[in-house]
Amino acid sequence: MSDLIDFVKFNEEGLVASVAQDYRTRKVLMLAWMSRESILKTLEIGSVFYYSRSRKSLWHKGETSGQYQIVKDIFLDCDGDSILLIVDQKKGIACHTGKPSCFFRRREGVVWNES
Amino acid sequence: MSDLIDFVKFNEEGLVASVAQDYRTRKVLMLAWMSRESILKTLEIGSVFYYSRSRKSLWHKGETSGQYQIVKDIFLDCDGDSILLIVDQKKGIACHTGKPSCFFRRREGVVWNES
């Protein structure tokens, strides 16, 4: 898989911004970070691994919540510095708050309202 | 608009990762960065402004190409450190390569193929 990885441009922390989108609902679910190791694990296992910047460790999404993201497709952007993960979001919930998507605060006028 | 901005958590460079999604096709178009100023300009004008890290300046998306992104909706994620822009992508093209989306390299086995 090293050929694939060679096209990915990691930032100075060794990370790449990754967006997950539900393949069924087409909802954008979340934005998180992947390391070289998390990409390789994701490719190997077929379920998304991110890198947790707060915990400074590999993070198998869904490991504690069951909210796994099964990989359907992976795209790399033109610059090689962003990844798009098309996933089957298990339980239909991506966010730790219990919302389907982490992007649930919608701008309405001058405030953010929960959607 | 300062109330809105207060909920956004900028990184140490004063930027926030922002994903644009086409409101019609639901395609994820690109991932770029916004500064406080670019968010305020986006809210004021109604067409997306990013912050170009390479040029270190405000970047009105579409200004030279006509590929403007007209804002339909803006979402903030649970952590406040990522933004989702739902846009009307003018000309149906977001990428400087002429592709509809910047995420056109699709993983197929051990290679990225243009989709």
gemmi code that builds the backbone of each chain (N, CA, C; Angstrom):
import gemmi

chains = {
    "A": [
        ("MET", (0.834, -1.214, 0.000), (0.000, 0.000, 0.000), (0.865, 1.260, 0.000)),
        ("SER", (2.200, 1.067, 0.049), (3.074, 2.233, 0.181), (2.995, 3.147, -1.035)),
        ("ASP", (2.649, 2.589, -2.205), (2.505, 3.420, -3.403), (1.412, 4.473, -3.206)),
        ("LEU", (0.309, 4.032, -2.633), (-0.818, 4.924, -2.374), (-0.406, 6.055, -1.436)),
        ("ILE", (0.264, 5.675, -0.383), (0.665, 6.603, 0.672), (1.624, 7.674, 0.144)),
        ("ASP", (2.445, 7.306, -0.834), (3.431, 8.249, -1.364), (2.792, 9.499, -1.986)),
        ("PHE", (1.525, 9.410, -2.370), (0.847, 10.562, -2.976), (0.217, 11.480, -1.928)),
        ("VAL", (0.195, 11.026, -0.695), (-0.430, 11.813, 0.372), (0.585, 12.788, 0.949)),
        ("LYS", (0.187, 14.061, 0.999), (1.084, 15.069, 1.584), (0.647, 15.332, 3.018)),
        ("PHE", (1.446, 14.847, 3.926), (1.157, 15.048, 5.346), (1.682, 16.415, 5.778)),
        ("ASN", (1.032, 17.008, 6.764), (1.508, 18.296, 7.277), (2.700, 18.081, 8.222)),
        ("GLU", (3.147, 19.168, 8.807), (4.360, 19.094, 9.640), (4.173, 18.199, 10.871)),
        ("GLU", (2.901, 17.927, 11.215), (2.625, 16.990, 12.323), (2.479, 15.553, 11.825)),
        ("GLY", (2.618, 15.368, 10.497), (2.468, 14.023, 9.940), (1.013, 13.619, 9.774)),
        ("LEU", (0.137, 14.617, 9.634), (-1.302, 14.334, 9.538), (-1.913, 14.899, 8.259)),
        ("VAL", (-3.055, 14.330, 7.893), (-3.788, 14.820, 6.726), (-5.272, 14.944, 7.116)),
        ("ALA", (-5.884, 16.063, 6.737), (-7.287, 16.309, 7.063), (-8.167, 15.359, 6.254)),
        ("SER", (-9.126, 14.739, 6.924), (-9.971, 13.738, 6.276), (-11.437, 13.986, 6.584)),
        ("VAL", (-12.241, 13.953, 5.545), (-13.673, 14.198, 5.660), (-14.398, 12.882, 5.435)),
        ("ALA", (-15.374, 12.586, 6.288), (-16.175, 11.380, 6.083), (-17.565, 11.768, 5.612)),
        ("GLN", (-18.018, 11.072, 4.575), (-19.358, 11.307, 4.024), (-20.110, 9.974, 3.990)),
        ("ASP", (-21.365, 9.994, 4.398), (-22.184, 8.775, 4.383), (-22.549, 8.422, 2.941)),
        ("TYR", (-22.298, 7.188, 2.539), (-22.529, 6.818, 1.136), (-24.018, 6.730, 0.819)),
        ("ARG", (-24.846, 6.546, 1.847), (-26.283, 6.415, 1.596), (-26.964, 7.779, 1.635)),
        ("THR", (-26.816, 8.489, 2.742), (-27.502, 9.782, 2.916), (-26.761, 10.929, 2.242)),
        ("ARG", (-25.468, 10.717, 1.917), (-24.594, 11.744, 1.332), (-24.335, 12.901, 2.319)),
        ("LYS", (-24.692, 12.710, 3.576), (-24.396, 13.701, 4.593), (-22.898, 13.748, 4.850)),
        ("VAL", (-22.359, 14.957, 5.033), (-20.983, 15.078, 5.500), (-21.028, 14.844, 7.005)),
        ("LEU", (-20.298, 13.858, 7.476), (-20.412, 13.396, 8.859), (-19.462, 14.082, 9.829)),
        ("MET", (-18.203, 14.233, 9.408), (-17.198, 14.756, 10.335), (-15.920, 15.076, 9.591)),
        ("LEU", (-15.068, 15.833, 10.247), (-13.728, 16.092, 9.745), (-12.761, 15.698, 10.851)),
        ("ALA", (-11.801, 14.858, 10.505), (-10.812, 14.450, 11.505), (-9.467, 14.281, 10.808)),
        ("TRP", (-8.497, 13.778, 11.545), (-7.144, 13.703, 11.006), (-6.664, 12.260, 10.903)),
        ("MET", (-5.885, 12.011, 9.874), (-5.296, 10.677, 9.705), (-3.777, 10.796, 9.645)),
        ("SER", (-3.118, 9.830, 10.246), (-1.665, 9.707, 10.150), (-1.376, 8.640, 9.092)),
        ("ARG", (-0.113, 8.488, 8.757), (0.289, 7.435, 7.832), (-0.186, 6.065, 8.350)),
        ("GLU", (0.024, 5.855, 9.634), (-0.364, 4.585, 10.251), (-1.888, 4.375, 10.219)),
        ("SER", (-2.642, 5.444, 10.450), (-4.103, 5.290, 10.470), (-4.643, 4.999, 9.073)),
        ("ILE", (-4.010, 5.554, 8.053), (-4.424, 5.239, 6.673), (-4.139, 3.768, 6.377)),
        ("LEU", (-2.954, 3.322, 6.748), (-2.590, 1.923, 6.480), (-3.524, 0.956, 7.215)),
        ("LYS", (-3.883, 1.286, 8.458), (-4.793, 0.444, 9.219), (-6.188, 0.449, 8.582)),
        ("THR", (-6.619, 1.617, 8.135), (-7.929, 1.744, 7.481), (-7.984, 0.870, 6.230)),
        ("LEU", (-6.908, 0.902, 5.456), (-6.847, 0.092, 4.233), (-6.820, -1.398, 4.572)),
        ("GLU", (-6.119, -1.705, 5.633), (-5.977, -3.119, 6.018), (-7.291, -3.698, 6.561)),
        ("ILE", (-7.949, -2.919, 7.464), (-9.129, -3.413, 8.178), (-10.437, -3.128, 7.429)),
        ("GLY", (-10.467, -2.004, 6.678), (-11.686, -1.662, 5.942), (-12.675, -0.862, 6.762)),
        ("SER", (-12.250, -0.454, 7.939), (-13.062, 0.373, 8.831), (-12.129, 1.523, 9.248)),
        ("VAL", (-12.692, 2.739, 9.399), (-11.832, 3.919, 9.504), (-11.090, 4.044, 10.841)),
        ("PHE", (-9.800, 4.295, 10.731), (-8.949, 4.677, 11.857), (-8.532, 6.130, 11.635)),
        ("TYR", (-8.685, 6.954, 12.662), (-8.178, 8.325, 12.604), (-6.996, 8.417, 13.559)),
        ("TYR", (-6.432, 9.629, 13.605), (-5.407, 9.902, 14.613), (-5.995, 10.947, 15.549)),
        ("SER", (-6.059, 10.640, 16.813), (-6.592, 11.591, 17.779), (-5.488, 12.544, 18.222)),
        ("ARG", (-5.648, 13.809, 17.879), (-4.627, 14.801, 18.247), (-4.633, 15.072, 19.748)),
        ("SER", (-5.823, 14.970, 20.392), (-5.867, 15.214, 21.836), (-5.215, 14.056, 22.603)),
        ("ARG", (-5.503, 12.828, 22.165), (-4.941, 11.666, 22.864), (-3.582, 11.250, 22.307)),
        ("LYS", (-3.213, 11.885, 21.172), (-1.947, 11.559, 20.502), (-1.797, 10.061, 20.246)),
        ("SER", (-2.877, 9.487, 19.711), (-2.813, 8.054, 19.411), (-3.802, 7.669, 18.319)),
        ("LEU", (-3.579, 6.502, 17.776), (-4.462, 5.939, 16.768), (-5.839, 5.759, 17.406)),
        ("TRP", (-6.878, 5.999, 16.583), (-8.236, 5.963, 17.107), (-9.106, 5.188, 16.125)),
        ("HIS", (-9.518, 3.990, 16.540), (-10.393, 3.198, 15.687), (-11.815, 3.689, 15.915)),
        ("LYS", (-12.313, 4.454, 14.980), (-13.657, 5.050, 15.091), (-14.698, 3.948, 15.329)),
        ("GLY", (-15.458, 4.089, 16.399), (-16.512, 3.124, 16.701), (-16.114, 2.057, 17.703)),
        ("GLU", (-14.835, 2.048, 18.042), (-14.332, 0.986, 18.916), (-15.086, 0.911, 20.243)),
        ("THR", (-15.396, 2.072, 20.820), (-16.139, 2.045, 22.089), (-17.646, 2.227, 21.880)),
        ("SER", (-18.029, 2.986, 20.844), (-19.450, 3.315, 20.629), (-20.170, 2.356, 19.691)),
        ("GLY", (-19.403, 1.596, 18.926), (-20.020, 0.755, 17.898), (-20.349, 1.532, 16.636)),
        ("GLN", (-20.015, 2.838, 16.650), (-20.304, 3.690, 15.492), (-19.161, 3.606, 14.478)),
        ("TYR", (-18.929, 2.398, 14.007), (-17.854, 2.170, 13.033), (-18.183, 2.831, 11.700)),
        ("GLN", (-17.133, 3.159, 10.968), (-17.305, 3.685, 9.606), (-16.648, 2.693, 8.650)),
        ("ILE", (-17.495, 1.957, 7.946), (-16.986, 0.969, 6.998), (-16.685, 1.676, 5.668)),
        ("VAL", (-15.480, 1.484, 5.183), (-15.022, 2.219, 3.994), (-15.666, 1.688, 2.722)),
        ("LYS", (-16.275, 2.596, 1.975), (-16.841, 2.246, 0.677), (-15.929, 2.738, -0.444)),
        ("ASP", (-15.341, 3.922, -0.245), (-14.480, 4.550, -1.244), (-13.548, 5.516, -0.544)),
        ("ILE", (-12.386, 5.727, -1.141), (-11.451, 6.734, -0.618), (-10.997, 7.596, -1.780)),
        ("PHE", (-11.049, 8.916, -1.580), (-10.586, 9.854, -2.600), (-9.487, 10.748, -2.011)),
        ("LEU", (-8.547, 11.104, -2.882), (-7.483, 12.043, -2.508), (-7.689, 13.296, -3.346)),
        ("ASP", (-7.460, 14.455, -2.766), (-7.726, 15.677, -3.536), (-6.546, 16.054, -4.443)),
        ("CYS", (-6.765, 17.068, -5.258), (-5.797, 17.496, -6.278), (-4.430, 17.824, -5.690)),
        ("ASP", (-4.407, 18.387, -4.501), (-3.140, 18.761, -3.856), (-2.521, 17.609, -3.073)),
        ("GLY", (-3.300, 16.566, -2.852), (-2.803, 15.415, -2.095), (-2.806, 15.644, -0.598)),
        ("ASP", (-3.405, 16.757, -0.160), (-3.358, 17.045, 1.276), (-4.711, 16.966, 1.985)),
        ("SER", (-5.702, 16.353, 1.330), (-6.986, 16.101, 1.980), (-7.547, 14.789, 1.449)),
        ("ILE", (-8.228, 14.087, 2.332), (-8.814, 12.789, 1.983), (-10.324, 12.843, 2.193)),
        ("LEU", (-11.046, 12.183, 1.286), (-12.491, 12.043, 1.430), (-12.807, 10.558, 1.585)),
        ("LEU", (-13.428, 10.218, 2.704), (-13.805, 8.839, 3.000), (-15.302, 8.683, 2.781)),
        ("ILE", (-15.684, 7.812, 1.879), (-17.110, 7.524, 1.683), (-17.383, 6.267, 2.507)),
        ("VAL", (-18.288, 6.402, 3.476), (-18.428, 5.335, 4.466), (-19.868, 4.885, 4.694)),
        ("ASP", (-19.956, 3.680, 5.204), (-21.218, 3.175, 5.722), (-21.150, 3.442, 7.227)),
        ("GLN", (-21.896, 4.456, 7.672), (-21.849, 4.858, 9.078), (-22.719, 3.927, 9.907)),
        ("LYS", (-22.098, 3.081, 10.696), (-22.850, 2.146, 11.518), (-23.672, 2.890, 12.571)),
        ("LYS", (-24.854, 2.411, 12.839), (-25.840, 3.013, 13.747), (-26.355, 4.366, 13.227)),
        ("GLY", (-25.856, 4.810, 12.069), (-26.318, 6.083, 11.504), (-25.909, 7.296, 12.311)),
        ("ILE", (-24.942, 7.102, 13.197), (-24.520, 8.188, 14.097), (-23.002, 8.331, 14.048)),
        ("ALA", (-22.538, 9.521, 13.666), (-21.092, 9.761, 13.612), (-20.594, 10.505, 14.837)),
        ("CYS", (-21.448, 11.318, 15.441), (-20.995, 12.257, 16.475), (-21.105, 11.681, 17.887)),
        ("HIS", (-20.162, 12.068, 18.729), (-20.176, 11.603, 20.119), (-21.356, 12.188, 20.899)),
        ("THR", (-22.016, 13.215, 20.322), (-23.191, 13.821, 20.966), (-24.466, 13.020, 20.669)),
        ("GLY", (-24.360, 12.033, 19.764), (-25.526, 11.239, 19.396), (-26.221, 11.730, 18.137)),
        ("LYS", (-25.705, 12.839, 17.574), (-26.265, 13.371, 16.322), (-25.716, 12.556, 15.143)),
        ("PRO", (-26.485, 12.457, 14.069), (-26.004, 11.709, 12.898), (-24.690, 12.277, 12.351)),
        ("SER", (-24.591, 13.602, 12.300), (-23.386, 14.270, 11.798), (-22.836, 15.210, 12.854)),
        ("CYS", (-21.524, 15.397, 12.863), (-20.919, 16.377, 13.776), (-21.283, 17.808, 13.379)),
        ("PHE", (-21.688, 17.984, 12.121), (-22.034, 19.338, 11.636), (-23.523, 19.597, 11.873)),
        ("PHE", (-23.907, 19.738, 13.142), (-25.330, 19.910, 13.453), (-25.671, 21.340, 13.878)),
        ("ARG", (-24.649, 22.197, 13.994), (-24.950, 23.591, 14.344), (-25.061, 24.402, 13.062)),
        ("ARG", (-26.278, 24.824, 12.777), (-26.560, 25.509, 11.515), (-26.667, 27.003, 11.750)),
        ("ARG", (-26.028, 27.734, 10.876), (-26.078, 29.181, 11.000), (-27.470, 29.680, 10.596)),
        ("GLU", (-28.093, 30.401, 11.527), (-29.375, 31.042, 11.224), (-29.257, 32.481, 11.670)),
        ("GLY", (-29.117, 33.365, 10.695), (-28.898, 34.776, 11.001), (-27.567, 34.949, 11.702)),
        ("VAL", (-27.595, 35.477, 12.903), (-26.333, 35.716, 13.612), (-26.063, 34.685, 14.709)),
        ("VAL", (-26.812, 33.585, 14.686), (-26.574, 32.535, 15.691), (-26.434, 31.150, 15.042)),
        ("TRP", (-25.892, 30.208, 15.822), (-25.858, 28.807, 15.419), (-27.015, 28.111, 16.112)),
        ("ASN", (-27.853, 27.439, 15.355), (-28.944, 26.674, 15.959), (-28.731, 25.192, 15.720)),
        ("GLU", (-29.099, 24.384, 16.696), (-28.947, 22.939, 16.512), (-29.964, 22.426, 15.505)),
        ("SER", (-29.488, 21.659, 14.563), (-30.392, 21.130, 13.533), (-30.516, 19.622, 13.687)),
    ],
    "B": [
        ("MET", (-21.947, 40.050, 13.502), (-21.652, 38.633, 13.261), (-20.643, 38.091, 14.272)),
        ("SER", (-20.180, 38.959, 15.186), (-19.112, 38.534, 16.095), (-19.568, 37.397, 17.012)),
        ("ASP", (-20.894, 37.336, 17.287), (-21.409, 36.252, 18.126), (-21.138, 34.891, 17.496)),
        ("LEU", (-21.395, 34.816, 16.205), (-21.168, 33.582, 15.457), (-19.711, 33.156, 15.543)),
        ("ILE", (-18.854, 34.114, 15.302), (-17.413, 33.878, 15.239), (-16.860, 33.375, 16.573)),
        ("ASP", (-17.468, 33.816, 17.664), (-16.972, 33.430, 18.989), (-17.036, 31.924, 19.245)),
        ("PHE", (-17.870, 31.223, 18.485), (-17.990, 29.773, 18.665), (-16.969, 28.995, 17.833)),
        ("VAL", (-16.296, 29.706, 16.937), (-15.332, 29.035, 16.059), (-13.974, 28.953, 16.749)),
        ("LYS", (-13.431, 27.737, 16.786), (-12.114, 27.563, 17.409), (-11.063, 27.524, 16.309)),
        ("PHE", (-10.311, 28.598, 16.216), (-9.254, 28.691, 15.209), (-8.006, 27.987, 15.721)),
        ("ASN", (-7.218, 27.453, 14.804), (-5.958, 26.811, 15.226), (-4.888, 27.873, 15.508)),
        ("GLU", (-3.678, 27.404, 15.787), (-2.618, 28.342, 16.171), (-2.239, 29.313, 15.046)),
        ("GLU", (-2.641, 28.955, 13.805), (-2.414, 29.868, 12.673), (-3.602, 30.809, 12.460)),
        ("GLY", (-4.627, 30.663, 13.297), (-5.819, 31.501, 13.156), (-6.745, 31.013, 12.049)),
        ("LEU", (-6.671, 29.701, 11.744), (-7.462, 29.155, 10.642), (-8.374, 28.016, 11.112)),
        ("VAL", (-9.404, 27.765, 10.316), (-10.325, 26.658, 10.597), (-10.550, 25.887, 9.282)),
        ("ALA", (-10.485, 24.567, 9.365), (-10.673, 23.719, 8.181), (-12.132, 23.794, 7.739)),
        ("SER", (-12.339, 23.968, 6.443), (-13.689, 24.145, 5.921), (-13.912, 23.263, 4.701)),
        ("VAL", (-15.032, 22.572, 4.716), (-15.385, 21.647, 3.637), (-16.532, 22.261, 2.852)),
        ("ALA", (-16.442, 22.230, 1.531), (-17.547, 22.723, 0.706), (-18.252, 21.537, 0.057)),
        ("GLN", (-19.578, 21.561, 0.129), (-20.407, 20.515, -0.479), (-21.437, 21.175, -1.386)),
        ("ASP", (-21.615, 20.617, -2.575), (-22.592, 21.155, -3.524), (-24.010, 20.837, -3.048)),
        ("TYR", (-24.852, 21.839, -2.978), (-26.203, 21.633, -2.413), (-27.089, 20.826, -3.359)),
        ("ARG", (-26.721, 20.807, -4.627), (-27.551, 20.094, -5.602), (-27.075, 18.645, -5.759)),
        ("THR", (-25.805, 18.481, -6.116), (-25.273, 17.134, -6.369), (-24.887, 16.415, -5.078)),
        ("ARG", (-24.712, 17.174, -3.986), (-24.275, 16.648, -2.680), (-22.825, 16.147, -2.731)),
        ("LYS", (-22.132, 16.441, -3.830), (-20.718, 16.096, -3.935), (-19.910, 16.921, -2.944)),
        ("VAL", (-18.910, 16.297, -2.317), (-17.955, 17.057, -1.516), (-16.958, 17.654, -2.511)),
        ("LEU", (-16.845, 18.957, -2.512), (-16.096, 19.652, -3.558), (-14.628, 19.878, -3.229)),
        ("MET", (-14.367, 20.315, -2.012), (-12.994, 20.673, -1.645), (-12.881, 20.881, -0.146)),
        ("LEU", (-11.634, 20.908, 0.304), (-11.352, 21.253, 1.691), (-10.336, 22.394, 1.652)),
        ("ALA", (-10.654, 23.481, 2.331), (-9.724, 24.615, 2.358), (-9.807, 25.268, 3.740)),
        ("TRP", (-9.127, 26.376, 3.896), (-9.026, 26.999, 5.209), (-9.674, 28.372, 5.233)),
        ("MET", (-10.275, 28.697, 6.353), (-10.865, 30.027, 6.519), (-10.235, 30.713, 7.732)),
        ("SER", (-10.047, 32.007, 7.590), (-9.598, 32.845, 8.706), (-10.837, 33.565, 9.248)),
        ("ARG", (-10.653, 34.245, 10.347), (-11.748, 35.045, 10.898), (-12.270, 36.029, 9.851)),
        ("GLU", (-11.333, 36.681, 9.175), (-11.687, 37.674, 8.161), (-12.440, 37.017, 6.987)),
        ("SER", (-11.993, 35.831, 6.583), (-12.647, 35.197, 5.426), (-14.070, 34.749, 5.771)),
        ("ILE", (-14.288, 34.351, 7.015), (-15.653, 33.995, 7.433), (-16.548, 35.243, 7.411)),
        ("LEU", (-16.027, 36.325, 7.953), (-16.816, 37.562, 7.992), (-17.151, 38.053, 6.579)),
        ("LYS", (-16.176, 37.956, 5.662), (-16.409, 38.369, 4.269), (-17.449, 37.452, 3.611)),
        ("THR", (-17.341, 36.157, 3.902), (-18.285, 35.175, 3.337), (-19.707, 35.493, 3.794)),
        ("LEU", (-19.844, 35.805, 5.075), (-21.162, 36.136, 5.626), (-21.683, 37.442, 5.028)),
        ("GLU", (-20.779, 38.382, 4.813), (-21.167, 39.693, 4.292), (-21.582, 39.610, 2.822)),
        ("ILE", (-20.761, 38.905, 2.016), (-20.952, 38.883, 0.551), (-21.887, 37.749, 0.111)),
        ("GLY", (-21.863, 36.636, 0.847), (-22.731, 35.507, 0.473), (-22.087, 34.567, -0.532)),
        ("SER", (-20.821, 34.793, -0.805), (-20.043, 33.950, -1.710), (-18.752, 33.642, -0.943)),
        ("VAL", (-18.222, 32.404, -1.102), (-17.177, 31.954, -0.184), (-15.811, 32.619, -0.389)),
        ("PHE", (-15.245, 33.063, 0.710), (-13.857, 33.532, 0.788), (-13.099, 32.521, 1.655)),
        ("TYR", (-11.955, 32.060, 1.152), (-11.075, 31.218, 1.951), (-9.840, 32.038, 2.301)),
        ("TYR", (-8.938, 31.382, 3.035), (-7.632, 31.983, 3.281), (-6.615, 31.094, 2.584)),
        ("SER", (-5.854, 31.669, 1.685), (-4.833, 30.897, 0.976), (-3.563, 30.846, 1.814)),
        ("ARG", (-3.206, 29.634, 2.256), (-2.007, 29.489, 3.084), (-0.746, 29.684, 2.255)),
        ("SER", (-0.795, 29.332, 0.957), (0.402, 29.517, 0.118), (0.628, 30.999, -0.186)),
        ("ARG", (-0.450, 31.712, -0.482), (-0.311, 33.139, -0.808), (-0.410, 34.023, 0.435)),
        ("LYS", (-0.767, 33.406, 1.557), (-0.945, 34.132, 2.815), (-1.877, 35.340, 2.669)),
        ("SER", (-3.009, 35.087, 2.006), (-3.964, 36.184, 1.834), (-5.380, 35.660, 1.641)),
        ("LEU", (-6.310, 36.555, 1.785), (-7.716, 36.251, 1.570), (-7.893, 35.842, 0.113)),
        ("TRP", (-8.771, 34.893, -0.124), (-8.947, 34.349, -1.469), (-10.443, 34.238, -1.733)),
        ("HIS", (-10.925, 35.094, -2.630), (-12.336, 35.029, -3.003), (-12.470, 33.956, -4.067)),
        ("LYS", (-12.983, 32.798, -3.659), (-13.122, 31.646, -4.556), (-13.941, 32.043, -5.793)),
        ("GLY", (-13.351, 31.846, -6.975), (-14.053, 32.151, -8.224), (-13.707, 33.505, -8.823)),
        ("GLU", (-12.942, 34.278, -8.087), (-12.654, 35.652, -8.520), (-11.988, 35.688, -9.898)),
        ("THR", (-11.075, 34.754, -10.151), (-10.427, 34.740, -11.465), (-11.089, 33.733, -12.421)),
        ("SER", (-11.615, 32.636, -11.881), (-12.169, 31.565, -12.720), (-13.664, 31.690, -12.976)),
        ("GLY", (-14.349, 32.482, -12.169), (-15.806, 32.543, -12.247), (-16.471, 31.391, -11.504)),
        ("GLN", (-15.650, 30.531, -10.898), (-16.183, 29.361, -10.181), (-16.533, 29.730, -8.742)),
        ("TYR", (-17.419, 30.691, -8.630), (-17.840, 31.160, -7.306), (-18.629, 30.081, -6.569)),
        ("GLN", (-18.594, 30.179, -5.265), (-19.398, 29.288, -4.420), (-20.385, 30.142, -3.637)),
        ("ILE", (-21.642, 30.089, -4.039), (-22.671, 30.885, -3.377), (-23.178, 30.097, -2.167)),
        ("VAL", (-23.158, 30.761, -1.033), (-23.492, 30.091, 0.229), (-24.985, 29.814, 0.360)),
        ("LYS", (-25.305, 28.548, 0.611), (-26.696, 28.156, 0.858), (-26.909, 27.926, 2.349)),
        ("ASP", (-25.906, 27.345, 2.998), (-25.978, 27.007, 4.421), (-24.566, 26.931, 4.976)),
        ("ILE", (-24.443, 27.197, 6.266), (-23.151, 27.035, 6.938), (-23.389, 26.255, 8.229)),
        ("PHE", (-22.566, 25.223, 8.432), (-22.647, 24.425, 9.658), (-21.300, 24.451, 10.379)),
        ("LEU", (-21.385, 24.413, 11.706), (-20.196, 24.322, 12.545), (-20.244, 22.973, 13.254)),
        ("ASP", (-19.103, 22.324, 13.402), (-19.152, 20.988, 14.011), (-19.167, 21.048, 15.540)),
        ("CYS", (-19.316, 19.895, 16.142), (-19.473, 19.773, 17.594), (-18.329, 20.399, 18.385)),
        ("ASP", (-17.111, 20.285, 17.842), (-15.934, 20.842, 18.511), (-15.717, 22.315, 18.182)),
        ("GLY", (-16.407, 22.798, 17.174), (-16.244, 24.195, 16.761), (-14.994, 24.442, 15.935)),
        ("ASP", (-14.326, 23.347, 15.538), (-13.074, 23.564, 14.800), (-13.117, 23.110, 13.334)),
        ("SER", (-14.329, 22.896, 12.816), (-14.489, 22.599, 11.388), (-15.803, 23.199, 10.911)),
        ("ILE", (-15.773, 23.661, 9.673), (-16.952, 24.296, 9.074), (-17.376, 23.519, 7.839)),
        ("LEU", (-18.689, 23.416, 7.647), (-19.233, 22.812, 6.433), (-20.020, 23.884, 5.688)),
        ("LEU", (-19.605, 24.135, 4.457), (-20.263, 25.130, 3.614), (-21.106, 24.397, 2.576)),
        ("ILE", (-22.398, 24.645, 2.568), (-23.261, 24.070, 1.538), (-23.418, 25.169, 0.484)),
        ("VAL", (-22.972, 24.860, -0.723), (-22.847, 25.926, -1.728), (-23.496, 25.585, -3.065)),
        ("ASP", (-23.777, 26.652, -3.791), (-24.155, 26.535, -5.197), (-22.849, 26.778, -5.963)),
        ("GLN", (-22.285, 25.697, -6.493), (-20.992, 25.800, -7.176), (-21.213, 26.317, -8.598)),
        ("LYS", (-20.799, 27.532, -8.833), (-20.974, 28.125, -10.157), (-20.125, 27.389, -11.198)),
        ("LYS", (-20.662, 27.235, -12.381), (-20.054, 26.487, -13.489), (-19.931, 24.988, -13.192)),
        ("GLY", (-20.381, 24.568, -11.995), (-20.314, 23.142, -11.646), (-18.900, 22.624, -11.482)),
        ("ILE", (-17.949, 23.533, -11.341), (-16.534, 23.144, -11.247), (-15.895, 23.818, -10.040)),
        ("ALA", (-15.367, 23.000, -9.133), (-14.708, 23.565, -7.950), (-13.192, 23.567, -8.104)),
        ("CYS", (-12.657, 22.624, -8.864), (-11.205, 22.417, -8.874), (-10.487, 23.219, -9.960)),
        ("HIS", (-9.277, 23.634, -9.646), (-8.482, 24.399, -10.619), (-8.057, 23.522, -11.811)),
        ("THR", (-8.212, 22.184, -11.664), (-7.881, 21.262, -12.765), (-9.032, 21.156, -13.771)),
        ("GLY", (-10.179, 21.749, -13.427), (-11.339, 21.665, -14.309), (-12.301, 20.547, -13.926)),
        ("LYS", (-11.943, 19.774, -12.893), (-12.818, 18.697, -12.425), (-13.913, 19.304, -11.539)),
        ("PRO", (-15.085, 18.672, -11.506), (-16.171, 19.191, -10.650), (-15.750, 19.272, -9.182)),
        ("SER", (-15.051, 18.259, -8.697), (-14.596, 18.220, -7.304), (-13.085, 18.053, -7.263)),
        ("CYS", (-12.464, 18.600, -6.219), (-11.019, 18.393, -6.033), (-10.716, 16.938, -5.671)),
        ("PHE", (-11.725, 16.214, -5.178), (-11.518, 14.811, -4.774), (-11.799, 13.888, -5.959)),
        ("PHE", (-10.940, 13.940, -6.960), (-11.187, 13.139, -8.166), (-10.258, 11.928, -8.263)),
        ("ARG", (-9.318, 11.812, -7.334), (-8.442, 10.641, -7.363), (-9.021, 9.573, -6.446)),
        ("ARG", (-9.488, 8.501, -7.061), (-10.184, 7.445, -6.336), (-9.257, 6.257, -6.137)),
        ("ARG", (-9.262, 5.751, -4.935), (-8.437, 4.595, -4.635), (-9.031, 3.352, -5.299)),
        ("GLU", (-8.212, 2.704, -6.114), (-8.621, 1.435, -6.723), (-7.480, 0.462, -6.488)),
        ("GLY", (-7.683, -0.442, -5.556), (-6.620, -1.379, -5.171), (-5.477, -0.606, -4.548)),
        ("VAL", (-4.301, -0.695, -5.143), (-3.132, -0.024, -4.561), (-2.756, 1.249, -5.303)),
        ("VAL", (-3.639, 1.752, -6.157), (-3.347, 3.002, -6.885), (-4.503, 3.992, -6.768)),
        ("TRP", (-4.206, 5.241, -7.088), (-5.233, 6.274, -7.209), (-5.550, 6.408, -8.697)),
        ("ASN", (-6.802, 6.297, -9.077), (-7.183, 6.503, -10.467), (-8.057, 7.737, -10.582)),
        ("GLU", (-7.903, 8.468, -11.662), (-8.734, 9.654, -11.846), (-10.162, 9.238, -12.159)),
        ("SER", (-11.092, 9.838, -11.449), (-12.500, 9.492, -11.679), (-13.215, 10.668, -12.324)),
    ],
}
model = gemmi.Model(1)
for chain_id, residues in chains.items():
    chain = gemmi.Chain(chain_id)
    for i, (resn, *xyz) in enumerate(residues, 1):
        res = gemmi.Residue()
        res.name, res.seqid = resn, gemmi.SeqId(i, " ")
        for name, pos in zip(("N", "CA", "C"), xyz):
            atom = gemmi.Atom()
            atom.name, atom.element = name, gemmi.Element(name[0])
            atom.pos, atom.b_iso = gemmi.Position(*pos), 0.0
            res.add_atom(atom)
        chain.add_residue(res)
    model.add_chain(chain)
structure = gemmi.Structure()
structure.add_model(model)
structure.setup_entities()
